[in-house]
Structure formats: C-alpha cells, structure tokens
Amino acid sequence: MTPPNGARRPAPLVRPRRLVPGDRVAVVAPSGPVPEERLQAGLDILRGWDLDPVVAPHVLDRHAELGYLAGADRDRARDLQQAWCDPSVAGVFCARGGYGVQRMVDLLDFDAMRAAGPKVFLGFSDITALHEAFAVRLGLATLHGPMAAGADFIKNARAQDHLRATLFAPESVRTIEGSGRAMVPGRASGITLGGCLCLLAADLGTPHARPSARGGLLCLEDTGEEPYRVDRMLTQLLRSGWLEGVSGILLGSWAECEPYEEVRAVLVDRLAGLGVPVVEEFGFGHGEGALTIPLGVPAVLDADAGTLTLEVPALG
C-alpha cells in the first residue's frame, strides 16, 4: 500500500526497548505545575507495575512569577536532560502537560541526549513539542499516552491497561482498536506522527519541527479550543503545505471543544478534501480512557474498521 500523491513514506524511527519489571523510570515536569497528590497516586500505580519511579528534583516546583509553569525553564530542561542521560533510567515519563515545553526545548543538549541512546519517552498534550523534537533531533519513536500525574490515568482502568501492555508486552497491542468511525473511508499506510493540534501549529518554523506530514498517518486531537480556533490551526497547516502528501488521519478527542457537532463540521470542511482516509473519535488524547499511540512507527489505518495496525511492535 503506497501513500497518496506519490508520496514516499519516511523512514521509521528508532524504537527503544520495551520495559521489564524492575526498570527505573524518571518522572519529569517539562510543562505545567504538578499536583502532589496526583503525582503520588501515579507513582503508586507505576510501583504496582514493578517499576522503580524516581521523581526529578524540580517536578513539584512552581515558577515564581508565572504560575502556569512547573519551575524555571532551565530547571525543567535540566531535569529532563539529566534523566535522559542517566544510564540507570530506562524510560522518561512526563508528569503532566499544560504549557511550557516550547520555552525549554531549545535549552536541551540533543547531542548529549543522542549519545545516551534510545529509551522510552511518554506524554501527550503540550508534550507534543517534545515528540516532534525527539523525532527530528534524535530520530526516536515515542509514546503519545497517559501521564504519571494525569487525572484520567489515575482513575481509568482502560488507560492504565493499554499503556501497561504497550510498555511491557507491545506485541499484544499491535492492532489498536479505537472507538471511532470513518469520516472518510479507506485504508492507508504510513509512519505515525502528530499529537495536539495547537502545538503542531505553533511548532511550524521552529528548529525542531518536521518539514511536513508527507507519507505519515497523522494523529490529531486537542482540548479547550473553540471551533473557529480549530479552523484557524488546520488552515495554517494547510496553507503552509505541511499537510501535503499525508497518507491518512486519525482524530482523537476534542474535550471541552463542545459542541462536537460544530467541531466535526470544521474537521470535515478542512480535512475531507485531502482525499485520504480519516477516522474520527478514535480514543486517544484528552478524553476518558485514552489509548496509547506510538509515534514514529509504520502502521496501517483502516478507517472503515476503526483500527490502527502497527507493522512492528511499539517497542523493541
């Protein structure tokens, strides 16, 4: 199966190894401030999986003047880099999203992080900017999934179970069955990419953004956006040429973008004309029981069946 418009599929990214019981994982806060009680609840879940979670030094910080940030930019960047470059750490999990990655991502030493080798990286929402940076600068496949201090992760068994299977037994979740339906029918193959729409739009033109979604299966979701803002961001991606040659599109949750019928009208208007398969309400992102979606791996989207089948397991 070839991508549309003669697009050549980009190369898959390097997959880190799967986790095993006893692995140490670092929890970092690249974005917004982290509620301590939710962090502790998430750590308890990870310990229940026989992981050894360690909390980075500044995870519970709050910026002195800008209360929407989990501490100073340099401290958040230092936490992430030190965790990544620690040879005893097998994976780095983000505590939550919010806002702040774009302020700290340019402070990371990607040469040092590349030398440290691949490891599991997990997060979503504002973390989309780091997924893009890790793909472009490290050539690394990552996981778009529930975060350690996320309210839905703590409370929802489906989110926990799917993430756990992805981390420890990725061959068991090669076919991801979402709850969605075809907006535009058909099948397509490509390399998975994407995340939060507003971050992808804001990332355009930065040193860490990929030049386009050509040959990819683009995953899109967002939260708290009015329909006209969703329209504006999709139009920006269209006008920039970033969506040219995309193979297929998976649409996740649009929490607090209600009413969904109005958002859906925008999605149909802006995306259906691309002539590629589109599946809606697939079940990842800010919604309840969010699925974990590997980014940077080859896969097949069947919009009619509502499935994403990975050609290789998410982790090695």
Summary of the structure (lengths in Angstrom):
residues: 316
radius of gyration: 18.1
end to end distance: 23.9
largest distance: 52.8
contacts: 1187
relative contact order: 0.18
helix: 35%
strand: 23%
